[in-house]
Each structure stands twice: as C-alpha cells, then as structure tokens.
Amino acid sequence: MFDHIRSFRQPFTTTEAIKLLQGREGEACLVAGGTDVVLRASRSVKVLVDISRLGLSYIKRKGGGLHIGATTTMAALEESVLVRLTADGILAHAAASCGSPQTRNMATIGGNLANASPAADMATPLLVMEAEVVLQGLRISRTLPLEGYFAGPHSTNSNRELLVEVIVPRSKPNAAFSFKRFARTEIDIALVTVAAAIRWDAKQRCADVRIALGAVAPCPMRAHRAEAVLEGQSADHKLIWQAADMAAQEIAPITDVRASAEYRREIARVLTRRAVEECIQRLTQEGSLHAGSRNGGAR
Amino acid sequence: MKKAGRTKKAKEESVPTPKLQVCVTVNNESREWQIAPGDLLLDVLRREGYYGVKRGCETGECGACTVLLDGKPINSCMMFAAQAQGRKITTIEGLGANGKLSTVQQELVKHGAVQCGFCTPGMALTAEAFLVENPDATHPQVAEALSGNLCRCTGYKKPVEAILATAHRQQDHGRCEAHTHAVVGHSVQKVDAVKLAAGRPAFTDDISMPGILIGKILASPYAHARIKKIDVLKAKALPGVHAVLTYKDVPRVPHTTAGQGWPEPSPYDTYLLDNKVRFVGDRVAAVAAESRAIAEEALRLIEVEYEVLPAVLDMEYARSGAVIHDEPDSTGIHDPLHNVAAEIHQQLGSVEQGFRESGLVIEREFRTHRQQHAMLEPHVTITWLDSDDRLVIRSSTQIPFHVRRQVAMILQLPLQRVHVIKPRIGGGFGGKQEMLLEDICGALTLATRRPVKIEYTRKEEFYMARSRHPQVLRMKMGFKNDGTIVANQLDVLAGTGAYGSHSSTVQGNTGSKVLPLYRAPNMKFDCEIVYTNTPVAGAFRGYGCPQGYFAQESLIDEVAEQLGVDPLELRRMNLIREGDTDELSAQLGEGRKGLARLIRSCGIEKCIGQGAAALGWDEKRKNKKNEDGYLRRGVGMACSMQGSGIAGVDWASAVIVLNENGSYQLHVGAADVGAGADTVLAQIAAETLGVTPDMINIFSGDTDTAPFDVGAYASSTTIISGGAVKKAAEKVRASLLQIASAIVNVPADKLSCRDNKIVADGVQSWTLAEIARRITYKEKIQVMEGASHFNMDSPPPFCATFAEVEVDIETGKVRVLHLVTAVDCGTVINPQLAEGQVEGAVAQGIGFALTEEMLLDEHGRMINPSFLDYKILSAKDMPKLTTILVETNEPLGPYGAKSIGEIAINGPAPAIANALYHALGIRFRKLPMRAEDVLRAIHEKEKTAVQVAVVTH
C-alpha cells in the first residue's frame, strides 16, 4: 500500500528534521504518531520523516502556563494531572474523546493540529484557552496564535516549519471552561465540537468570552459575534440563547455522509448553549463556594 | 504453461526496493527486520509469522491488529514498521507462558467471551495493558478500554464481564443451571476457545505458502455499463504479474452465488466474469501477482472502455428502468425485461372479507435499509493445486459443500477434483453463505498453477460483498373491537441489487416467518423483488424477518394504543400457541411448496412475562421519568419467531468412529463460523455416548474428510446437524453395546454408557477404555456408524424483546439504556454459547435500528465504505443487556433443542421504535432511526403542535 515510500528518516534534532523537509515539498511527509498519515498519505509522498525522537513529548508548567511538546500523545494529555487541572480539564476531556484508546496512544497534539482537520478535537479547547503554537524554521522560530495557524481544510499557515510546541497561557482567575462534543457513536469523528470560556468580572458580568466551534467550517473557528453577545453582559437564559443562535449563524457547515449542514447547525446551536450554560454554572458554583482561585478538574 | 517465461518475469520483477533494517523486541526476543520504508507494522508482523495480529479494517477502527507498544495498546495497521525501531512490541503470542494462557485469556475463555475469536487477541492485549494500570476497574472503565476493539459476535457483554472478573479476581461461582443431562445443558467450554484466545494460527489467512500469489479484482466504477473494450497487455507486461483474466478468458456458466441446496431457488444470473457490469464494485477483471502492490498496480494498468448505461438505483422505479439482465443465458429470473427477480403471492382465507368484518383497520408503510454483516474477518480465500492437481480451496465460508459444487460447475471440474477446507471463521452472519471469491481465486490458480490468495479489504468488503435487502413494506391489519386479529396483509417491495442471490427466499421469510406469529384466519402476502444497479443483497442473520417484524410489531403497538389495550395483552390475545398449525408456511417454502408448520413447543408467553419483569415494564410503562430537562425516557417491546432449519430441504450427516482408548472421532460437514457449532455437536455426541466432552474429537467443515452438510445457515446447525450427530451416536452406542455384551457376558439391553464407562444395570461397570482396547485388538472390529438427518418441519424459536431508551430531544440522539431479550430456544444445549448468540444478535439489531446504513450516492457508489462512517457499535455504545433463556422441549430437536442464532436480531428495531413512541409520541417507520431523523421528527411534531395551538386560538 505504501510501496511509493522510498525512504524513512528518523532525525534526532529539529534542525535535521526541518532540513529533511525543505526542498522536498509534497514528497516528504512528517510522521509523529502516524495515525493520520497512514490514512491520508498521497502516492506522491516518497519520504517519511519520523519526528517522534526529537524530544518533543513533554508537558511542562512555565510561568503559570503550560508548554506541551508537539509529539505528546492524546493519552499523555488525558492522563496528565497538569492538563486536568488547567482550564477545567477541557483539553484532557477533548483528548480522551479523540478516537479509541489505541489511537490515543499514538496520535499526538501536534499531529492533530498540523493535520488541520476541520474536526480536530484538540483545536476548539485550545482556541478558547488562547493557545499559541511554536513553529520552528531552519533558523528562526515564531509563535503564532492558534487561530491564525489554520488556513483551510488540511492546510496551515506554516511555511516549511515544524510545529514544535503548543503554549497554553495561564488562565485568569474566575474563569470557567467547557467542552462539548457530538458524534454518531462513542468512537466517531466529531460532527460538532464546541468549547467555551467565560470569566466573571467583579460584578459577575461575562468577560473574556471565548467560543470555538469545530467541524462546522473549513477550519476550527472562534465565534466572535456570539462572544460579543455575551461580552460585558450578565448572562441570563435569553442572552445565552441569543449567543447560541449567533454562533449557529456564524458557522459554515457542510453536508456530508455524517450529517447535513442544517443538522450540524442545529447541533452547534445546542452545544454552544450547553457549553456556555456549563461555564455559567461552574462560575456560579464556584462563586457560591468561595471567591478563591479555581482549580477544578471537573469534566 | 510457459514456465520459462514466468521465471524470466520473476527476475525482471526484482525492482530495487530500498530496504531498511529495524531492530525491535518482540515478545521479549530481539528481532532484526529487513523492511521496506513504507511497510506497515501489521504487514511485517504477519509476514514474520505473528498470525495472532489480525487484519480487520486497515483504517485503525476495528482494533483486530492491536499489539502492545512499550506496554500500550496501539493499532499496528496505523503505524509504519520503521517507527518501531528500538521499541518493545508484545503480540498475543507473547501473552501467557509455557503454553499456558494468561489470566485475562483464561477469563475470556471461561466467560464465553470467545466466539469467532478473530477480535479476541486484540481484546486480550488491550485488557492486559489496561489491567496493569487499572487493577480496580469498574464496568464503564472496562467498556471504555475495550471501545477500540470492535467485536461483531458477542455484543461485548461477556468480554467486559471476563475483564472485570480478572480485575476483581472473582471466584467463579459457577452458573446456576438446572441439569437433567450430564453434558447437554451445561456451559461446556468452547472446543476451540483456547487456541483462539491464544491467537494460534487457525484462520484462513494464517498460513504461509511458498510461491503464493496475491489476487486482486478490478471493480466496476460504474453502476451499469457494458465493457466495449478491455486491454490487459500493459497489466500482463508488468513484472511480477502472472495472470490477468477477463470475461474472454473464462468459461461462461450462469450460476448463483447464493449458497443454497441444489437446485437453488435463486436465479442463475451471475457469471465468473462478464462483458457487462451491473453495480459499482462488480467484477471487471482479476489479476494474480507476486505482491499486493504489484497486483494493485496491474489493476491500474488495465484499460477498459465502458459504454455507460442508464442505472436503476431506486427500487421503486426498477420496473420501468433499463434492463439489467438482458443476457439470454440467465435462467430463473421472473421477469427480466422489467427487472423483476421474483414475485410471491400467497393468501389464506380472504383478507378482503376479513377487513370487512373488522372494527379497526390500520395500514402503514415502513422502510428498511441496507445493512452489512461487517464480520471482523473479511472474505478471504486461498486456492492451490495439490500434488494430485486437485483444486484445494481454503476459504472463510459457511457453506463448504455448496462451494465445492458451485466451483466445480463454474470452473468445469469434476466435483471430486475440488477440495474445500473451512478453517476457523472470523464471523459470517450470512455474509459467507455466499460463494464470493472461491471461483475467481480458483480460476487464477488454474491459470497460473500457483497458490493464489484473495482477501477483501474492508473497503472491498463494503463495495463487493453482500448486505441486507432493503424493503418497502405496506402492512394492513384488521381487528375486531376486542382486539382479535381478523386479517393480516403484507405487501413488500424489496431490492436485491444487481444479482438475485437469496432474493425469493429472504423475502419469502418476510411473509412466512412474520405473519403467522399471530393467529389470523385471513392472511395475505405479496412481494416483488426487483433488480437495481446497487450492491447485491443476500443472506443476513434474520433473513427477511428483521424487516417484517419492524413493520408488524410497530403496527401492533400502534393498534394497542388505538384500542386502549396494553400492548402485551393485545399480543397475548393473538399469539400463535402450542398445537396451532401455521398454514402460511405451507405456501411459502424455500422456492417450492413448503410444509405446514405445527407448533409443538411454544414459550412465548413465558418470554413476555419474564422479559417484562426484567425490564420493570409495568412500572416504567406507567410512570415516565425525566420529563423535565432535555432527556425523555420510554419503554417498548416486540415479539418474534424464526425457524430451525429449512423444512424438507436442509439436511446433514455425521460419522462417528471409536478410538482404542474409548474416545471418539466425530466427523461432520457442519460449518462452525464462530458461533460454537463444533462445541454443541460434540456435547450432543458426548451426551448420547455417555462420555465426557473431552473424549470427543470433532472434525468439521472439510469436504474431503467430512460427510455432507448443507452448511451453517437458516438457524439449522443445532437441530439438523445436531440431529444427525445424535442419530449417529445412538447407532454407535447400539453397536458398541452389542459387541461389549459378548465381551462382558451381559445382555446388551442391560448395558448402558455413562461416565466413560459401560455399566451393567448400575451394579457392575467396565471402563470404556478397556472395552475399546479389547474391541480394537482382540475383536478386531472398528466401531463406526454414520447417520443423516432432516426434518419435515422447522420448529420456531420464540422471542420477546424489551427496550428502555433515553432520547435527547435537542439533538435527537437515542441511547438504549437496557435491552432485555427472552428467548425460547427449546432445550438449551450450552447456556453460555446460547446467551452469546443472543447478545451478538442484539448488538447487530441495535446497530440496524440506529446507526448502521450503507449509503449510496447518485451514481450508486457507496459513500461510507469504512468503519469510520459505517458505524457498528463499540463496547462503550452498548446498553445493559439481559438475556433470559426460557426452556421448552421441542420434540423435533435433539434433546429438545430449537435454534438460537438468528431470532434475537428481530426485536431491537421495533422495540426501540415503540420505546421512542412511548418517550416522544412519535412513530418512526423508517430505519435507521438516526439522531438527525429523530430530531427532524421532533421539530415537525413541535411545528404541528404550534399550528394546532394557533388554530384553536
């Protein structure tokens, strides 16, 4: 099946890996876990570059934020206490719902993002966590907000660079997060994913509202207009419905074998509402307990 | 054959493939592999002889190829072998020690979690790794851990239980079984469970053959086309290609691929290769080459010029569409010019009169869809010529003897020149009651004189194999005001796809096995089965009944509501009972006039009672919970019956030979496809011969060494093959006692066989071993007998299915919470295996109801040909399952047994639909009930409600 592959390279440094990529556009393909490559590698691919030995499998706490190496597996994210304790554990939640245990033992966070599937499970939680990706070129590296990384279905704004790290900034106090996912069965590609983040200001008004949706547009996306509906407001039932309606308008879902566009739109509306409601509920619970710092790992 | 030419070709073929050296540790042994850079770990492991690593889908969905990488389960089909450099791999061969199974494997065996065994190695490895990290695992955790190991046989209940038992080191308390027999009625361990749990090479593809070629079939890209020109020169010239066959190269013999007794009731409308293609996936040409890559490349090099014809995709317009079978030599087609494969028209009494006499007449239309068997082991066949130049066919089939007859006819060989071997089979469910690869694979072997293997990929399985017939059912029932059914009428339009395999018989069952469940003086069944340019339908567990019961049991539920009667009560009033004669079956035989069915045993009343109690029916029916929020709950139920073999058609035989130590060789033609037939047959032999099961060596499914058997279908094996085994065993016992009588000087009628002994009236006994040795060496007699068996009736098993569902009314998602199946299968020969049959059928039934559907685009091409988008349920999707076996005593079955393999698939769809009505007040008459469809219906209902409200204002 992969008789067109002429060479398998296993570099030990990022520089080596980038060198192997450059000058071989279309011919060279990166392999981290391999779970997407095996399904999608075209017959034009001649060289596989295995990046699993570059020392990029790590989860570190730095300055209150998280630094996650690109080849960290879903299983590692799911099990990591650090990840579970960050942002109400939505990244761990998303990692745990990404395919079967077998897939999660191989699939990596970098692969999930770099593959740029509109349904990438890691994307929506990271978007509301305002994550950044570190792209390493031959000489320089740059940091890009995740929202600016995706260019289209299976296309990114990296330019002969290697995605080496995902940085999750420290979240502000009094913020709550939620992740919702809808699929046909338990082990399935997502039909819709929604992540939300809301902070309460001193008057319990929504601030820093972030809503992200997946599988409903060419790229995982932020629903900025829906966010604006809530921003600065105290979220009541009616407003949350309005925000959800707005999110449903903002997206551009397609009809495919899994669901119709109309259905995706409807599910996006429902999940957005539920995600926002969950954030508010968490904030309310938290507020009624004590005004201390949050560290819930609830899923 | 041009041998010299071949050798030259082989030399040219050595294209310089860069090789890579990879050092890995496999099962604690260091290995150095020479691999190609693009080799997948799965392929390398199998090439290196780790046959316990199974190929099920190649898209990372099924988990059959699971291995442990540094202790963690991964799919070896999703990993390049080169990635494994320096890492530690554990395959199933590495579990356990010194030929002993690991604890997990032992528990899987003990709990009856091993059915076909194809998914078992992957499951065992996943469980092994999981238990290391989760020693106190809970049920949801185990279901989650197993969610990447799809299984199509067990419904996951027993695997999950086995793993929980391992975690909690539960003492096996034994099962609560009432035993009237020594062996029958006991959960005897499946005879092949150990080798399957150990992942030993037992399946068709688990052998290596020097010089084997890989066969590949070029599939039609068009739904309907004539091959105007086909040029294979480039393909033939490709180094490593040994044969390319088109319709020009093979004999043209009309036949059916349906594995049925001769003369088959299915039309002879199929050809080994033809100059016309009739569905996307139809055979165009076949290639045999030295590797899969070369074979695939050769397919790309075949140049075909098609005259594309208008395609008939919608069965409702088939009669007026382009003629699909315009070839003059096909036979048995009812009306080829109108694409009608078969028609059925039967009537008892007069339904018209009945409807006039009815106080309530109700008529509804139902629609069912294409479902595929999705057995974990795809179709695979290996053929070769033995040293006598006989064609040997090693194949994953349910019908070795039919395959022998069909291939002999198609390839024009004398029957005795064909030898079919059925090894262990990775699931069939009717999909392998079909001769799909054996003919073309054999043709390639004859053309090359080399062993040839053809194995469908999962995608090819979806495109090219069989599926359940889609139907449009119009059902009309007439009731007296007290609820008595007066008339029952069913009108069916069914699509058989491009070929008529099983067309009249599957649909015949939709009438004959469904309508008679309820007594009605007037019944009418009309059916038209049409050809379309779509994937071919065939036999599938339930065989026409799941469609029919979806209609009938939904309709009965609706009537109960209209009459204000409890749905259980309405059914009880009308159900067929012991002593009744089902006259409709007499009219709907298998392609000929059938036989009236006398009900000699019937436990449906008990099934309803016990099932209702297990679900908490009365309580849940009255008090609906969770009416606030977005979740709604409901309960529903359905009844059904099936058959046990085809009356007057199915037959089987058995030969039993006594060994010198008192053990026996049991030879049967029956085909164990993973459900446990070998075990059940060995139990029947052991019971009859008064020996322990370990004294029976069973040999099955090899046409050279076994006597005839029609094969594994129509729920026939226990009753028909079991009947033959019992008869043969009785004859052996009689001969043995006769001879022993002279030896021990006790009259034969005072002797009996039990506990591996010959016993004289309970006072004196001799071990069977000493008698057998004496008979062998002193008397010089081989004790051996054979017997044949068939029934002139097909005793129905009965079933009541209860479902509790929860619906998310904002998304339409339906979750089945609890599914109870109570089955009367006569005497249960092996409770554990019987439960396994029920649980597996239920899982397929829930999939049929909710998630599984083959989708075609406007060109007739399947658009979801993978487990990524054809959704079968995983362990995590399963509801709580309760299985209740209600015993009756069937006079026609061995030790009172009836069938169990199919019946439980009939209930889930109507029971879930009825539960959805209870939850939502909405009737679903089209399958599958996908979340999207459910939500649409909810919205429509809300809209109507709003409109009604507006009007009332």
Boltz contact constraints between the chains, C-beta under 6 A:
constraints:
  - contact:
      token1: [A, 2]
      token2: [B, 38]
      max_distance: 6.0
  - contact:
      token1: [A, 3]
      token2: [B, 293]
      max_distance: 6.0
  - contact:
      token1: [A, 5]
      token2: [B, 37]
      max_distance: 6.0
  - contact:
      token1: [A, 5]
      token2: [B, 38]
      max_distance: 6.0
  - contact:
      token1: [A, 6]
      token2: [B, 18]
      max_distance: 6.0
  - contact:
      token1: [A, 7]
      token2: [B, 37]
      max_distance: 6.0
  - contact:
      token1: [A, 8]
      token2: [B, 20]
      max_distance: 6.0
  - contact:
      token1: [A, 8]
      token2: [B, 37]
      max_distance: 6.0
  - contact:
      token1: [A, 8]
      token2: [B, 82]
      max_distance: 6.0
  - contact:
      token1: [A, 34]
      token2: [B, 79]
      max_distance: 6.0
  - contact:
      token1: [A, 34]
      token2: [B, 80]
      max_distance: 6.0
  - contact:
      token1: [A, 35]
      token2: [B, 60]
      max_distance: 6.0
  - contact:
      token1: [A, 35]
      token2: [B, 78]
      max_distance: 6.0
  - contact:
      token1: [A, 38]
      token2: [B, 78]
      max_distance: 6.0
  - contact:
      token1: [A, 50]
      token2: [B, 83]
      max_distance: 6.0
  - contact:
      token1: [A, 100]
      token2: [B, 147]
      max_distance: 6.0
  - contact:
      token1: [A, 100]
      token2: [B, 148]
      max_distance: 6.0
  - contact:
      token1: [A, 101]
      token2: [B, 148]
      max_distance: 6.0
  - contact:
      token1: [A, 102]
      token2: [B, 63]
      max_distance: 6.0
  - contact:
      token1: [A, 102]
      token2: [B, 66]
      max_distance: 6.0
  - contact:
      token1: [A, 102]
      token2: [B, 73]
      max_distance: 6.0
  - contact:
      token1: [A, 102]
      token2: [B, 74]
      max_distance: 6.0
  - contact:
      token1: [A, 102]
      token2: [B, 75]
      max_distance: 6.0
  - contact:
      token1: [A, 102]
      token2: [B, 148]
      max_distance: 6.0
  - contact:
      token1: [A, 103]
      token2: [B, 60]
      max_distance: 6.0
  - contact:
      token1: [A, 105]
      token2: [B, 72]
      max_distance: 6.0
  - contact:
      token1: [A, 105]
      token2: [B, 74]
      max_distance: 6.0
  - contact:
      token1: [A, 106]
      token2: [B, 74]
      max_distance: 6.0
  - contact:
      token1: [A, 184]
      token2: [B, 851]
      max_distance: 6.0
  - contact:
      token1: [A, 184]
      token2: [B, 871]
      max_distance: 6.0
  - contact:
      token1: [A, 185]
      token2: [B, 851]
      max_distance: 6.0
  - contact:
      token1: [A, 185]
      token2: [B, 871]
      max_distance: 6.0
  - contact:
      token1: [A, 185]
      token2: [B, 877]
      max_distance: 6.0
  - contact:
      token1: [A, 186]
      token2: [B, 147]
      max_distance: 6.0
  - contact:
      token1: [A, 186]
      token2: [B, 874]
      max_distance: 6.0
  - contact:
      token1: [A, 186]
      token2: [B, 876]
      max_distance: 6.0
  - contact:
      token1: [A, 186]
      token2: [B, 877]
      max_distance: 6.0
  - contact:
      token1: [A, 187]
      token2: [B, 147]
      max_distance: 6.0
  - contact:
      token1: [A, 187]
      token2: [B, 874]
      max_distance: 6.0
  - contact:
      token1: [A, 257]
      token2: [B, 855]
      max_distance: 6.0
  - contact:
      token1: [A, 257]
      token2: [B, 863]
      max_distance: 6.0
  - contact:
      token1: [A, 257]
      token2: [B, 864]
      max_distance: 6.0
  - contact:
      token1: [A, 257]
      token2: [B, 869]
      max_distance: 6.0
  - contact:
      token1: [A, 259]
      token2: [B, 932]
      max_distance: 6.0
  - contact:
      token1: [A, 263]
      token2: [B, 932]
      max_distance: 6.0
  - contact:
      token1: [A, 267]
      token2: [B, 811]
      max_distance: 6.0
  - contact:
      token1: [A, 270]
      token2: [B, 810]
      max_distance: 6.0
  - contact:
      token1: [A, 270]
      token2: [B, 811]
      max_distance: 6.0
